[in-house]
Amino acid sequence: MQEQPQQQPEQELALHHFATAEPPEQQPSGDLRLGNLQRTGGAGDASKRPRGRPKRGTGRPAAKAAARSVVRHPRQATVTTRSGAQLTLYQYQQFASREQGKLFIRQFALAQGKRVLIDRTASGGSNIVFVCKSATACTFKVRILRSKRKGENAFYVTTLETDHGAQCTGKVAVTRKQVLRDIREASEANTTLLLTGADAQSIVERIQAHAAASQGLSHSLTTSSGSGSGGVAANPRGFPQASVVVRTAAEDAMSDAQKLQALLAQFQAQNPTSSMQVDAYSERALRRAFLKLPYAAQIQQQSARVLGFEATALRSSSSNSGGGGGVTLELVTKDGNDDSVTLAVALCDGCTAENYAWFFNCCLSSGLSLDVPIVCDRSLAMLTAIASLPMPCMLLQSTKHLLANMARELAPRDALAPDVRALVLQAQAATTAAEYESVLALIDAQSAAAGDYLRRVDPDTWAKHTYLHRYPLYGAQCAALRVAAASPEAVAVADAASDAAAAQSPLLLFQSYIERAMERVYQRRRNVQQWLRSGQLLTQFGERVLLAVREGVPFCRVAPNDDETGRAYVWDTRSAVPKRRRVNVSANSCTCAYSEQCGLPCKHLAAAVDFFNAGGALWDLGKLCSSMYHARTYIGVYGQLAPVTMPLEEELQWQTTVQVVPVGPTNRCSLCHAFGHNKRRCPNAAGQSA
């Protein structure tokens, strides 16, 4: 680094013109003292000014104008920072505030491998002098002055000596503000930055390494090996300021991994029916976390015998498990009130077979059952994970994921039109193989690529007609277990809630699931108390479905077959081509398969019950509903549950993975430069005085 004098521009500028962000043009070498002044207009030196009173209109006003045009030759120096950027410090450089100037000059000295401080003996008021923190003689000196202009608080560099000289023994040192500035820059560059103790340590290490390279010094960071620390720590003797910064960062911005582990552990301690598990990388970064919500096993036993599995990618604005993104895994079921209930949730680092297998093994070990159909995306990773489990599981392709996969594959060549999407849903809902094939033919006519894609998919994995009379799905067609008749508004709200949860950080994500579990138990307990007072026999959803079913009974025609068993043939007269259904009230069966798939009586059964009851029979339509829709079953599940408890932040016992060695004495001897004493108590003072 060399100091270079500046070049006089063709048209000389006033002093304040040099208070800009860029240094002026360079000038050939010459005397750069502050006393070396020039004037514009070809005026001579002040010592050769003619004596006597000046003529009217000339003289003093011209002299004042010339004085305002006086310009000094500014000095400048340029250094290169650790990031490759160049910092230029020059005379008459303007800083908006004192703090801005102080930070810039310290950054400039840090790039030189030095540390500067304010000379208190030479500074005062609007005059600030920066000198090198060297025990020996050093020629570095920078002075900044506050502007004297009215209403202006800017500071200007007046004295600039950036050469430290051969006798300088200044050392590298990093201030807290310099580290926080790097942290702020990193946060602006990466909006998903999760500041941990290791992150702050890494920033300090990079700053120290660059400064050491600038001065040719060797510095090191020590690794704590004590049984209580278990982490990385800065050497308090060599770098006390860096250690303070790392410790403060670790306390003020504890990593989400530590907070999440503490939250789940405390939540499990307060709610014994919940279960948690946290896995971490070898470098103590969070890899994946699992939480079974309270009372999940009891709720599953009295809910629909179907599960939904959903994998949702976290948005880029929220980071992830380890700081770069993640995936939430969610296992849901449907209760007797047709509400989707989350049984377990996990956060992992990707949609891999290993993570899927780990999640399902955690579910099995926590008491959940997987012996029911699971509606999910039948990806290769999912199939591999299920094959590795100790028990067989049945996977059904979610129609939502089927459409998404089809659109992704056909996107480069053929867009998936809304009409094709509607036909795909119609093919899934077909009750016979012939109807399924006829819908596929319509899809072929609309889009040959979509038809070819569906024919490559095994219908046993997603088409309704293949699992009729085998197992009920309760109207579920997607992994979130939403019924096909759900309104678009309800689907949009559910999707928005899912996206909002996915956009959160890991800690907030699990807190949202815990809050929803607490609110769910609270609301169900209120429903139980209300139903007990009113004597309600079915859940609200069951009552609503029966009301809708009874509205279609007057339009049905019943042809009785047997009074004792309640056999009859029923058809809807509103249909253009009436389709007869065989009904057996005693067996609670109908060939339309609605009652079998949903666990609730269809309009054909309701019409047969009304017909036979009019003849003196005593069939009860409510008893034809599945037990999961009975109010007594719902009361048996939620009536005896204790409220869910959420841990408070002050109750959490932080699982600290990054420890910082306590900072030692910060007073340093000015003679031997060692910590722990001053020069009056220096053991080497006697030898030096002698």
BELNORDA-V849911 format. One record per backbone hydrogen bond with DSSP energy under -0.5 kcal/mol. NH is the residue of the N-H (numbers start at 1). CO is the residue of the C=O. E is the energy in kcal/mol with one decimal. If there is no record, write none. Layout:
nh=(NH/NH)
co=(CO/CO)
e=(E/E)
This chain:
nh=(4/7/12/17/18/19/20/27/36/37/38/43/48/49/58/60/63/64/65/66/67/68/69/69/70/71/73/74/76/77/79/81/84/87/89/91/92/93/94/95/101/102/103/104/105/106/107/108/109/110/111/112/113/114/117/119/120/122/123/124/127/128/128/130/131/132/133/134/139/141/142/143/144/145/146/147/152/155/156/157/158/158/159/161/168/171/179/180/181/182/183/184/185/186/187/188/189/190/193/195/200/201/202/203/204/205/206/207/208/209/210/211/212/213/214/215/216/217/224/224/230/233/236/239/243/244/245/246/247/248/249/250/251/252/253/254/259/260/261/262/263/264/265/266/267/268/269/270/271/274/275/277/279/281/284/287/288/289/290/291/292/293/293/296/299/300/301/302/303/304/306/307/308/309/310/312/312/314/315/318/319/321/322/324/327/328/329/330/331/332/332/333/335/338/341/343/343/344/345/346/347/348/352/356/357/358/359/360/361/362/363/364/365/366/367/368/373/374/375/375/376/376/378/379/383/384/385/386/387/388/388/389/395/396/397/398/399/400/402/403/404/405/406/407/408/409/410/411/413/414/417/421/422/423/424/425/426/427/428/429/430/436/437/438/439/440/441/442/443/444/445/446/447/451/452/453/454/455/456/456/457/461/462/463/464/465/466/467/468/470/471/474/476/477/481/484/486/491/492/493/494/495/496/497/498/499/500/501/502/503/504/509/510/511/512/513/514/515/516/517/518/519/520/521/522/523/524/525/526/527/528/529/530/531/532/533/534/535/536/539/543/544/545/546/547/548/549/550/551/552/552/553/554/555/556/557/559/560/561/562/566/567/568/569/570/571/573/573/575/578/580/581/583/583/584/585/586/588/588/589/591/593/597/598/599/606/607/608/609/610/611/612/613/614/615/615/616/617/621/623/624/624/625/626/629/630/631/634/635/636/637/638/639/641/651/652/652/654/655/656/659/669/673/676/677/681/682/685/688/689/690)
co=(76/25/10/14/15/16/18/5/33/35/71/40/45/46/55/58/59/60/61/62/63/64/65/66/67/38/36/72/4/89/87/85/81/79/77/75/157/90/20/155/97/98/99/100/101/102/103/104/105/106/107/108/110/109/131/129/118/119/119/127/124/126/144/142/117/140/115/132/164/161/130/159/128/156/126/154/149/95/145/93/143/156/143/141/165/133/175/176/177/178/179/180/181/182/183/184/185/186/190/193/196/197/198/199/200/201/202/203/204/205/206/207/208/209/210/211/212/212/222/231/226/222/234/235/239/240/241/242/243/244/245/246/247/248/249/251/255/256/257/258/259/260/261/262/263/264/265/266/267/271/292/290/288/285/281/279/279/347/277/345/275/291/343/293/295/296/297/298/300/334/304/373/332/375/330/310/328/326/502/315/317/325/325/325/348/312/346/310/344/308/330/341/339/335/333/331/341/331/291/329/289/327/350/352/353/354/355/356/357/358/359/360/361/362/364/363/305/394/307/373/374/396/376/377/379/380/381/382/383/384/385/386/393/374/461/376/477/477/398/399/400/401/402/403/404/405/406/407/410/410/415/417/418/419/420/421/422/423/424/425/427/432/433/434/435/436/437/438/439/440/441/442/443/447/448/449/450/451/452/453/454/458/459/459/428/430/463/464/464/467/467/597/473/482/478/475/483/487/488/489/490/491/492/493/494/495/496/497/498/499/501/505/506/507/508/509/510/511/512/513/514/515/516/517/518/519/520/521/522/523/524/525/526/527/528/529/530/531/531/629/539/540/541/542/543/544/545/546/547/548/549/550/550/552/553/571/569/558/567/567/562/562/583/559/581/557/555/571/572/576/578/570/568/581/589/566/565/584/585/584/582/590/593/594/595/602/603/604/605/606/607/608/609/610/611/612/613/612/619/620/620/621/622/599/626/627/537/630/631/632/633/634/635/638/648/648/649/652/258/654/657/674/669/667/667/678/679/682/684/685/686)
e=(-1.5/-1.4/-0.7/-1.2/-1.5/-1.2/-1.9/-1.0/-1.4/-1.3/-0.7/-1.0/-1.2/-1.3/-2.0/-0.8/-2.8/-2.7/-2.4/-2.4/-2.4/-2.1/-0.8/-0.6/-1.3/-0.8/-0.5/-1.0/-0.9/-2.0/-2.4/-3.3/-1.5/-2.7/-2.8/-2.6/-3.9/-1.4/-0.6/-2.6/-1.8/-2.6/-2.5/-2.1/-2.4/-2.0/-2.3/-2.2/-2.3/-2.4/-1.9/-0.8/-1.3/-2.5/-2.5/-2.9/-1.1/-0.5/-1.2/-2.9/-2.0/-0.6/-2.4/-3.4/-2.6/-0.6/-2.8/-1.9/-1.1/-2.8/-2.1/-2.1/-2.6/-2.6/-1.4/-3.1/-1.8/-2.5/-2.8/-1.5/-2.6/-0.6/-1.2/-2.6/-0.8/-0.6/-1.6/-2.7/-1.9/-1.6/-2.4/-2.4/-2.4/-2.5/-2.3/-2.2/-1.9/-1.9/-1.5/-0.7/-2.3/-2.3/-2.4/-2.1/-2.4/-2.5/-2.3/-2.2/-2.7/-2.6/-2.2/-2.4/-2.7/-2.1/-1.9/-1.3/-1.6/-2.3/-0.5/-1.1/-1.2/-1.4/-0.6/-2.8/-2.0/-2.1/-2.1/-2.5/-2.4/-2.5/-2.6/-2.4/-1.8/-3.1/-2.3/-0.5/-2.0/-3.0/-2.1/-2.1/-2.7/-2.6/-2.1/-2.3/-2.3/-2.3/-1.8/-1.8/-1.7/-2.1/-1.7/-1.9/-3.1/-3.4/-1.6/-2.2/-1.8/-2.4/-3.1/-2.5/-3.6/-0.6/-1.9/-1.4/-2.2/-2.3/-1.6/-1.0/-1.2/-3.0/-2.2/-2.6/-2.4/-2.5/-2.3/-0.5/-2.5/-2.9/-1.1/-1.4/-0.7/-0.7/-0.6/-0.5/-2.4/-3.1/-2.8/-2.4/-2.6/-2.6/-0.5/-2.1/-2.0/-1.9/-3.1/-3.0/-0.5/-1.4/-2.4/-2.5/-2.7/-2.6/-1.6/-2.3/-2.6/-2.3/-2.3/-2.4/-2.3/-2.0/-2.0/-2.4/-2.5/-1.4/-1.3/-2.3/-0.5/-2.7/-3.1/-0.5/-0.6/-2.6/-0.7/-2.6/-2.4/-2.3/-2.1/-2.4/-1.9/-0.9/-0.6/-1.3/-0.6/-2.7/-3.7/-3.0/-2.8/-0.6/-2.3/-2.4/-1.9/-3.0/-2.3/-2.6/-2.1/-2.1/-2.5/-1.0/-0.7/-3.6/-1.0/-2.0/-2.2/-1.9/-2.2/-2.0/-1.9/-2.4/-2.1/-1.7/-0.8/-2.0/-2.3/-2.1/-1.9/-1.9/-1.8/-1.5/-2.0/-2.3/-1.7/-1.6/-3.4/-2.1/-2.4/-2.1/-2.2/-1.9/-1.0/-0.7/-1.0/-1.8/-1.2/-2.4/-2.4/-0.8/-0.9/-1.2/-0.7/-1.8/-1.6/-2.3/-1.8/-1.2/-2.1/-0.9/-1.5/-2.3/-2.5/-2.3/-2.3/-2.6/-2.4/-2.3/-2.2/-2.6/-2.4/-2.1/-2.1/-1.4/-1.1/-2.6/-2.1/-2.1/-2.1/-1.6/-2.3/-2.5/-2.2/-2.2/-2.3/-2.7/-2.5/-2.2/-2.1/-2.6/-2.5/-2.2/-1.6/-2.1/-2.3/-1.9/-2.1/-2.7/-2.2/-1.6/-1.9/-1.4/-1.4/-2.2/-2.7/-2.1/-2.3/-2.3/-1.9/-1.8/-2.4/-2.4/-1.0/-0.6/-1.2/-0.8/-0.6/-0.9/-2.2/-2.8/-3.1/-0.6/-2.9/-1.9/-1.0/-1.3/-2.1/-2.6/-2.6/-1.7/-2.7/-0.6/-1.2/-0.5/-0.6/-2.5/-3.2/-0.5/-2.2/-1.8/-2.4/-0.6/-0.8/-2.1/-1.4/-1.6/-2.1/-2.6/-1.6/-2.2/-2.2/-2.0/-2.6/-2.2/-2.0/-2.6/-2.6/-1.5/-0.5/-0.9/-1.5/-2.0/-0.6/-0.6/-0.5/-1.0/-1.2/-3.1/-2.0/-1.3/-2.9/-1.9/-2.8/-2.1/-1.4/-2.4/-2.5/-0.8/-1.0/-0.5/-1.1/-0.8/-0.7/-1.5/-0.6/-3.1/-1.2/-2.2/-0.6/-0.9/-0.8/-1.4/-1.9/-2.4/-1.9)
